[in-house]
């Protein structure tokens, strides 16, 4: 295995761990958003949902980068 390939694997592994962390954060945010919605703090829940959308977009970009690294 070349040094570049080993580096790509290490980077992909690190990005995978960060992606798992991002999914965990999104899940915890979803719980808080549900609580906010159920307790009449809709505007805060709406703002949090906007942040969740950003997490989703970024998660897809990270996933794409991981796949490119693993295929190179």
Residue pairs with C-beta under 8 A, 6 or more apart in sequence:
5 72
8 69
8 70
8 72
9 69
9 70
11 69
12 66
12 69
12 70
15 62
15 65
15 66
15 69
16 66
18 62
19 59
19 62
19 63
19 66
22 55
22 58
22 59
22 62
23 59
25 55
26 52
26 55
26 56
26 59
29 48
29 51
29 52
29 55
30 52
32 48
33 45
33 48
33 49
33 52
36 42
36 44
36 45
36 48
37 45
